[in-house]
Amino acid sequence: MFTKVFNEDLELLKTKIINKEPFAFPRYADYEVDVILNRKVTNCDGITITENEEAFGKEMFETLLHQENNYFYGISCPCCDVQSFNFYQRILSNSWDRVSYSNLFVNSNWNSAVDFLMNYKNKVFIVNENSKLKQPFYKVPSNVFVSYRNDRESLKTYYENLAEKHNETLFCISAGPLAEIIIHWMYLKNNNNQYIDTGSSLDMFIHNNPTRA
């Protein structure tokens, strides 16, 4: 399926979107390893993992075990983070043809990915509640860990209802470490949509400010 060549894998996803083929593409990198292992760290967006996030990490780990052929994964590439790459490779060894890289929408692919995603019409945004996006969007709480701890079931129901509300629709999801769990919830409720963790790649539009180099 994936060749693990950056531009080729991006083109594969774009073709699937154009053809309205249902799929999920959550992305995992070094911070997701920290969440899964419940390490007490703070990421570049100021989101801190505490001793209370063990259940969150357990559910995130479980999202890596999905076996359907159209449930894809983006992981750390070995050229940037070999330690995280090896961690995910061990977990996903039986799903390796469905694995590409988490930085598929940035670096040399950024212009092509952003142009395609922002001009594609049949899409829905799920982004931070403080977003400055100039079109309608569904909200993600600013502190995803606290919201998950205090109200997981309500969050799950909210995103499941969104999944059922739409069909053959692209969801562009920027929700920090909650994105992988949201995608899993939504895909299980309605697998006729397309779910992508866009991460920071669209932040020029979502936050009206580049949050990454």
DRENLUMTOR-958364 format. One record per residue (C-alpha): chain; residue in three letters; x, y, z. Coordinates in steps of 0.02 Angstrom, whole numbers, plus 50000, padded with zeros to 5 digits. Example, Ala and Ser with C-alpha at 12.3 -4.5 7.8 and 13.67 -1.06 7.14 Angstrom:
# residues 2
{kette = A | rest = ALA | c1 = 50615 | c2 = 49775 | c3 = 50390}
{kette = A | rest = SER | c1 = 50684 | c2 = 49947 | c3 = 50357}
This chain:
# residues 213
{kette = A | rest = MET | c1 = 50000 | c2 = 50000 | c3 = 50000}
{kette = A | rest = PHE | c1 = 50115 | c2 = 50140 | c3 = 50062}
{kette = A | rest = THR | c1 = 50287 | c2 = 50153 | c3 = 49981}
{kette = A | rest = LYS | c1 = 50357 | c2 = 50260 | c3 = 50123}
{kette = A | rest = VAL | c1 = 50415 | c2 = 50386 | c3 = 49993}
{kette = A | rest = PHE | c1 = 50348 | c2 = 50553 | c3 = 50054}
{kette = A | rest = ASN | c1 = 50275 | c2 = 50626 | c3 = 49894}
{kette = A | rest = GLU | c1 = 50208 | c2 = 50458 | c3 = 49834}
{kette = A | rest = ASP | c1 = 50115 | c2 = 50424 | c3 = 49996}
{kette = A | rest = LEU | c1 = 50040 | c2 = 50598 | c3 = 49995}
{kette = A | rest = GLU | c1 = 49979 | c2 = 50573 | c3 = 49817}
{kette = A | rest = LEU | c1 = 49903 | c2 = 50406 | c3 = 49869}
{kette = A | rest = LEU | c1 = 49801 | c2 = 50490 | c3 = 50006}
{kette = A | rest = LYS | c1 = 49748 | c2 = 50632 | c3 = 49890}
{kette = A | rest = THR | c1 = 49686 | c2 = 50506 | c3 = 49762}
{kette = A | rest = LYS | c1 = 49586 | c2 = 50415 | c3 = 49895}
{kette = A | rest = ILE | c1 = 49507 | c2 = 50579 | c3 = 49949}
{kette = A | rest = ILE | c1 = 49461 | c2 = 50627 | c3 = 49771}
{kette = A | rest = ASN | c1 = 49387 | c2 = 50454 | c3 = 49742}
{kette = A | rest = LYS | c1 = 49292 | c2 = 50465 | c3 = 49908}
{kette = A | rest = GLU | c1 = 49369 | c2 = 50304 | c3 = 49970}
{kette = A | rest = PRO | c1 = 49341 | c2 = 50291 | c3 = 50158}
{kette = A | rest = PHE | c1 = 49496 | c2 = 50282 | c3 = 50268}
{kette = A | rest = ALA | c1 = 49576 | c2 = 50343 | c3 = 50429}
{kette = A | rest = PHE | c1 = 49750 | c2 = 50419 | c3 = 50444}
{kette = A | rest = PRO | c1 = 49798 | c2 = 50459 | c3 = 50625}
{kette = A | rest = ARG | c1 = 49978 | c2 = 50516 | c3 = 50654}
{kette = A | rest = TYR | c1 = 50096 | c2 = 50473 | c3 = 50796}
{kette = A | rest = ALA | c1 = 50266 | c2 = 50546 | c3 = 50839}
{kette = A | rest = ASP | c1 = 50379 | c2 = 50568 | c3 = 50991}
{kette = A | rest = TYR | c1 = 50248 | c2 = 50653 | c3 = 51100}
{kette = A | rest = GLU | c1 = 50125 | c2 = 50512 | c3 = 51071}
{kette = A | rest = VAL | c1 = 50260 | c2 = 50391 | c3 = 51132}
{kette = A | rest = ASP | c1 = 50273 | c2 = 50497 | c3 = 51289}
{kette = A | rest = VAL | c1 = 50083 | c2 = 50492 | c3 = 51312}
{kette = A | rest = ILE | c1 = 50076 | c2 = 50303 | c3 = 51288}
{kette = A | rest = LEU | c1 = 50219 | c2 = 50276 | c3 = 51412}
{kette = A | rest = ASN | c1 = 50147 | c2 = 50409 | c3 = 51531}
{kette = A | rest = ARG | c1 = 50308 | c2 = 50509 | c3 = 51537}
{kette = A | rest = LYS | c1 = 50295 | c2 = 50674 | c3 = 51628}
{kette = A | rest = VAL | c1 = 50341 | c2 = 50796 | c3 = 51489}
{kette = A | rest = THR | c1 = 50275 | c2 = 50955 | c3 = 51410}
{kette = A | rest = ASN | c1 = 50265 | c2 = 50971 | c3 = 51221}
{kette = A | rest = CYS | c1 = 50300 | c2 = 51123 | c3 = 51112}
{kette = A | rest = ASP | c1 = 50117 | c2 = 51177 | c3 = 51126}
{kette = A | rest = GLY | c1 = 50127 | c2 = 51182 | c3 = 51315}
{kette = A | rest = ILE | c1 = 50024 | c2 = 51023 | c3 = 51343}
{kette = A | rest = THR | c1 = 50091 | c2 = 50930 | c3 = 51496}
{kette = A | rest = ILE | c1 = 50072 | c2 = 50745 | c3 = 51530}
{kette = A | rest = THR | c1 = 50041 | c2 = 50712 | c3 = 51715}
{kette = A | rest = GLU | c1 = 50022 | c2 = 50556 | c3 = 51820}
{kette = A | rest = ASN | c1 = 49835 | c2 = 50566 | c3 = 51784}
{kette = A | rest = GLU | c1 = 49851 | c2 = 50525 | c3 = 51599}
{kette = A | rest = GLU | c1 = 49875 | c2 = 50337 | c3 = 51612}
{kette = A | rest = ALA | c1 = 49699 | c2 = 50296 | c3 = 51546}
{kette = A | rest = PHE | c1 = 49723 | c2 = 50418 | c3 = 51402}
{kette = A | rest = GLY | c1 = 49887 | c2 = 50333 | c3 = 51355}
{kette = A | rest = LYS | c1 = 49809 | c2 = 50161 | c3 = 51366}
{kette = A | rest = GLU | c1 = 49669 | c2 = 50209 | c3 = 51247}
{kette = A | rest = MET | c1 = 49794 | c2 = 50291 | c3 = 51128}
{kette = A | rest = PHE | c1 = 49896 | c2 = 50131 | c3 = 51125}
{kette = A | rest = GLU | c1 = 49739 | c2 = 50032 | c3 = 51083}
{kette = A | rest = THR | c1 = 49710 | c2 = 50141 | c3 = 50930}
{kette = A | rest = LEU | c1 = 49871 | c2 = 50069 | c3 = 50858}
{kette = A | rest = LEU | c1 = 49795 | c2 = 49894 | c3 = 50851}
{kette = A | rest = HIS | c1 = 49662 | c2 = 49924 | c3 = 50719}
{kette = A | rest = GLN | c1 = 49672 | c2 = 49791 | c3 = 50583}
{kette = A | rest = GLU | c1 = 49558 | c2 = 49849 | c3 = 50441}
{kette = A | rest = ASN | c1 = 49645 | c2 = 49877 | c3 = 50274}
{kette = A | rest = ASN | c1 = 49591 | c2 = 50059 | c3 = 50258}
{kette = A | rest = TYR | c1 = 49648 | c2 = 50110 | c3 = 50432}
{kette = A | rest = PHE | c1 = 49818 | c2 = 50188 | c3 = 50402}
{kette = A | rest = TYR | c1 = 49953 | c2 = 50254 | c3 = 50518}
{kette = A | rest = GLY | c1 = 50080 | c2 = 50394 | c3 = 50509}
{kette = A | rest = ILE | c1 = 50231 | c2 = 50370 | c3 = 50623}
{kette = A | rest = SER | c1 = 50398 | c2 = 50455 | c3 = 50656}
{kette = A | rest = CYS | c1 = 50518 | c2 = 50432 | c3 = 50512}
{kette = A | rest = PRO | c1 = 50687 | c2 = 50350 | c3 = 50548}
{kette = A | rest = CYS | c1 = 50783 | c2 = 50498 | c3 = 50478}
{kette = A | rest = CYS | c1 = 50711 | c2 = 50617 | c3 = 50609}
{kette = A | rest = ASP | c1 = 50676 | c2 = 50506 | c3 = 50760}
{kette = A | rest = VAL | c1 = 50739 | c2 = 50328 | c3 = 50749}
{kette = A | rest = GLN | c1 = 50695 | c2 = 50289 | c3 = 50930}
{kette = A | rest = SER | c1 = 50510 | c2 = 50329 | c3 = 50905}
{kette = A | rest = PHE | c1 = 50513 | c2 = 50244 | c3 = 50735}
{kette = A | rest = ASN | c1 = 50577 | c2 = 50083 | c3 = 50815}
{kette = A | rest = PHE | c1 = 50444 | c2 = 50094 | c3 = 50951}
{kette = A | rest = TYR | c1 = 50302 | c2 = 50105 | c3 = 50824}
{kette = A | rest = GLN | c1 = 50380 | c2 = 49978 | c3 = 50706}
{kette = A | rest = ARG | c1 = 50374 | c2 = 49846 | c3 = 50843}
{kette = A | rest = ILE | c1 = 50190 | c2 = 49880 | c3 = 50876}
{kette = A | rest = LEU | c1 = 50139 | c2 = 49894 | c3 = 50693}
{kette = A | rest = SER | c1 = 50245 | c2 = 49755 | c3 = 50619}
{kette = A | rest = ASN | c1 = 50090 | c2 = 49660 | c3 = 50561}
{kette = A | rest = SER | c1 = 50016 | c2 = 49817 | c3 = 50482}
{kette = A | rest = TRP | c1 = 50174 | c2 = 49881 | c3 = 50398}
{kette = A | rest = ASP | c1 = 50099 | c2 = 49904 | c3 = 50225}
{kette = A | rest = ARG | c1 = 49973 | c2 = 50025 | c3 = 50302}
{kette = A | rest = VAL | c1 = 50107 | c2 = 50132 | c3 = 50383}
{kette = A | rest = SER | c1 = 50179 | c2 = 50295 | c3 = 50317}
{kette = A | rest = TYR | c1 = 50257 | c2 = 50444 | c3 = 50406}
{kette = A | rest = SER | c1 = 50182 | c2 = 50570 | c3 = 50525}
{kette = A | rest = ASN | c1 = 50267 | c2 = 50717 | c3 = 50437}
{kette = A | rest = LEU | c1 = 50179 | c2 = 50678 | c3 = 50273}
{kette = A | rest = PHE | c1 = 50095 | c2 = 50850 | c3 = 50268}
{kette = A | rest = VAL | c1 = 50248 | c2 = 50957 | c3 = 50306}
{kette = A | rest = ASN | c1 = 50425 | c2 = 50989 | c3 = 50244}
{kette = A | rest = SER | c1 = 50437 | c2 = 50963 | c3 = 50056}
{kette = A | rest = ASN | c1 = 50256 | c2 = 50905 | c3 = 50049}
{kette = A | rest = TRP | c1 = 50185 | c2 = 51056 | c3 = 50139}
{kette = A | rest = ASN | c1 = 50137 | c2 = 51166 | c3 = 49991}
{kette = A | rest = SER | c1 = 50054 | c2 = 51023 | c3 = 49898}
{kette = A | rest = ALA | c1 = 49963 | c2 = 50957 | c3 = 50052}
{kette = A | rest = VAL | c1 = 49898 | c2 = 51126 | c3 = 50110}
{kette = A | rest = ASP | c1 = 49843 | c2 = 51180 | c3 = 49937}
{kette = A | rest = PHE | c1 = 49749 | c2 = 51019 | c3 = 49912}
{kette = A | rest = LEU | c1 = 49666 | c2 = 51012 | c3 = 50084}
{kette = A | rest = MET | c1 = 49614 | c2 = 51194 | c3 = 50090}
{kette = A | rest = ASN | c1 = 49540 | c2 = 51190 | c3 = 49914}
{kette = A | rest = TYR | c1 = 49451 | c2 = 51024 | c3 = 49933}
{kette = A | rest = LYS | c1 = 49267 | c2 = 51066 | c3 = 49954}
{kette = A | rest = ASN | c1 = 49185 | c2 = 50921 | c3 = 50044}
{kette = A | rest = LYS | c1 = 49275 | c2 = 50935 | c3 = 50210}
{kette = A | rest = VAL | c1 = 49238 | c2 = 50970 | c3 = 50393}
{kette = A | rest = PHE | c1 = 49359 | c2 = 51043 | c3 = 50520}
{kette = A | rest = ILE | c1 = 49377 | c2 = 50983 | c3 = 50699}
{kette = A | rest = VAL | c1 = 49500 | c2 = 51101 | c3 = 50784}
{kette = A | rest = ASN | c1 = 49544 | c2 = 51192 | c3 = 50944}
{kette = A | rest = GLU | c1 = 49399 | c2 = 51290 | c3 = 51021}
{kette = A | rest = ASN | c1 = 49504 | c2 = 51449 | c3 = 51011}
{kette = A | rest = SER | c1 = 49533 | c2 = 51432 | c3 = 50825}
{kette = A | rest = LYS | c1 = 49532 | c2 = 51585 | c3 = 50713}
{kette = A | rest = LEU | c1 = 49475 | c2 = 51482 | c3 = 50564}
{kette = A | rest = LYS | c1 = 49368 | c2 = 51588 | c3 = 50448}
{kette = A | rest = GLN | c1 = 49242 | c2 = 51450 | c3 = 50413}
{kette = A | rest = PRO | c1 = 49130 | c2 = 51343 | c3 = 50523}
{kette = A | rest = PHE | c1 = 49215 | c2 = 51210 | c3 = 50629}
{kette = A | rest = TYR | c1 = 49180 | c2 = 51087 | c3 = 50768}
{kette = A | rest = LYS | c1 = 49273 | c2 = 51114 | c3 = 50931}
{kette = A | rest = VAL | c1 = 49409 | c2 = 51024 | c3 = 51025}
{kette = A | rest = PRO | c1 = 49439 | c2 = 51077 | c3 = 51206}
{kette = A | rest = SER | c1 = 49599 | c2 = 51175 | c3 = 51235}
{kette = A | rest = ASN | c1 = 49658 | c2 = 51057 | c3 = 51371}
{kette = A | rest = VAL | c1 = 49621 | c2 = 50886 | c3 = 51299}
{kette = A | rest = PHE | c1 = 49692 | c2 = 50789 | c3 = 51446}
{kette = A | rest = VAL | c1 = 49581 | c2 = 50875 | c3 = 51574}
{kette = A | rest = SER | c1 = 49427 | c2 = 50860 | c3 = 51462}
{kette = A | rest = TYR | c1 = 49461 | c2 = 50675 | c3 = 51433}
{kette = A | rest = ARG | c1 = 49483 | c2 = 50641 | c3 = 51619}
{kette = A | rest = ASN | c1 = 49328 | c2 = 50737 | c3 = 51670}
{kette = A | rest = ASP | c1 = 49207 | c2 = 50699 | c3 = 51529}
{kette = A | rest = ARG | c1 = 49269 | c2 = 50559 | c3 = 51415}
{kette = A | rest = GLU | c1 = 49096 | c2 = 50488 | c3 = 51379}
{kette = A | rest = SER | c1 = 49022 | c2 = 50656 | c3 = 51329}
{kette = A | rest = LEU | c1 = 49171 | c2 = 50690 | c3 = 51216}
{kette = A | rest = LYS | c1 = 49155 | c2 = 50519 | c3 = 51136}
{kette = A | rest = THR | c1 = 48968 | c2 = 50543 | c3 = 51106}
{kette = A | rest = TYR | c1 = 48996 | c2 = 50716 | c3 = 51032}
{kette = A | rest = TYR | c1 = 49121 | c2 = 50655 | c3 = 50901}
{kette = A | rest = GLU | c1 = 49023 | c2 = 50496 | c3 = 50864}
{kette = A | rest = ASN | c1 = 48871 | c2 = 50602 | c3 = 50826}
{kette = A | rest = LEU | c1 = 48975 | c2 = 50706 | c3 = 50706}
{kette = A | rest = ALA | c1 = 49031 | c2 = 50548 | c3 = 50618}
{kette = A | rest = GLU | c1 = 48851 | c2 = 50491 | c3 = 50597}
{kette = A | rest = LYS | c1 = 48795 | c2 = 50662 | c3 = 50537}
{kette = A | rest = HIS | c1 = 48908 | c2 = 50656 | c3 = 50383}
{kette = A | rest = ASN | c1 = 48943 | c2 = 50530 | c3 = 50247}
{kette = A | rest = GLU | c1 = 49081 | c2 = 50521 | c3 = 50116}
{kette = A | rest = THR | c1 = 49156 | c2 = 50675 | c3 = 50199}
{kette = A | rest = LEU | c1 = 49336 | c2 = 50722 | c3 = 50236}
{kette = A | rest = PHE | c1 = 49368 | c2 = 50768 | c3 = 50418}
{kette = A | rest = CYS | c1 = 49523 | c2 = 50874 | c3 = 50447}
{kette = A | rest = ILE | c1 = 49563 | c2 = 50851 | c3 = 50631}
{kette = A | rest = SER | c1 = 49688 | c2 = 50954 | c3 = 50730}
{kette = A | rest = ALA | c1 = 49668 | c2 = 50903 | c3 = 50911}
{kette = A | rest = GLY | c1 = 49840 | c2 = 50874 | c3 = 50983}
{kette = A | rest = PRO | c1 = 49861 | c2 = 50704 | c3 = 51065}
{kette = A | rest = LEU | c1 = 49672 | c2 = 50679 | c3 = 51066}
{kette = A | rest = ALA | c1 = 49665 | c2 = 50672 | c3 = 50875}
{kette = A | rest = GLU | c1 = 49711 | c2 = 50488 | c3 = 50867}
{kette = A | rest = ILE | c1 = 49574 | c2 = 50442 | c3 = 50991}
{kette = A | rest = ILE | c1 = 49444 | c2 = 50553 | c3 = 50906}
{kette = A | rest = ILE | c1 = 49483 | c2 = 50472 | c3 = 50738}
{kette = A | rest = HIS | c1 = 49463 | c2 = 50299 | c3 = 50813}
{kette = A | rest = TRP | c1 = 49297 | c2 = 50343 | c3 = 50895}
{kette = A | rest = MET | c1 = 49229 | c2 = 50420 | c3 = 50735}
{kette = A | rest = TYR | c1 = 49290 | c2 = 50283 | c3 = 50619}
{kette = A | rest = LEU | c1 = 49212 | c2 = 50148 | c3 = 50727}
{kette = A | rest = LYS | c1 = 49046 | c2 = 50242 | c3 = 50723}
{kette = A | rest = ASN | c1 = 49047 | c2 = 50279 | c3 = 50535}
{kette = A | rest = ASN | c1 = 49182 | c2 = 50205 | c3 = 50424}
{kette = A | rest = ASN | c1 = 49112 | c2 = 50286 | c3 = 50266}
{kette = A | rest = ASN | c1 = 49205 | c2 = 50449 | c3 = 50294}
{kette = A | rest = GLN | c1 = 49387 | c2 = 50501 | c3 = 50280}
{kette = A | rest = TYR | c1 = 49476 | c2 = 50550 | c3 = 50440}
{kette = A | rest = ILE | c1 = 49645 | c2 = 50637 | c3 = 50436}
{kette = A | rest = ASP | c1 = 49748 | c2 = 50704 | c3 = 50580}
{kette = A | rest = THR | c1 = 49812 | c2 = 50863 | c3 = 50497}
{kette = A | rest = GLY | c1 = 49906 | c2 = 50918 | c3 = 50653}
{kette = A | rest = SER | c1 = 49995 | c2 = 51085 | c3 = 50636}
{kette = A | rest = SER | c1 = 50004 | c2 = 51082 | c3 = 50446}
{kette = A | rest = LEU | c1 = 49853 | c2 = 51198 | c3 = 50426}
{kette = A | rest = ASP | c1 = 49894 | c2 = 51313 | c3 = 50573}
{kette = A | rest = MET | c1 = 49915 | c2 = 51463 | c3 = 50457}
{kette = A | rest = PHE | c1 = 49727 | c2 = 51450 | c3 = 50431}
{kette = A | rest = ILE | c1 = 49672 | c2 = 51375 | c3 = 50597}
{kette = A | rest = HIS | c1 = 49769 | c2 = 51494 | c3 = 50710}
{kette = A | rest = ASN | c1 = 49811 | c2 = 51630 | c3 = 50584}
{kette = A | rest = ASN | c1 = 49991 | c2 = 51602 | c3 = 50634}
{kette = A | rest = PRO | c1 = 50128 | c2 = 51476 | c3 = 50593}
{kette = A | rest = THR | c1 = 50156 | c2 = 51371 | c3 = 50751}
{kette = A | rest = ARG | c1 = 50299 | c2 = 51269 | c3 = 50676}
{kette = A | rest = ALA | c1 = 50453 | c2 = 51312 | c3 = 50574}
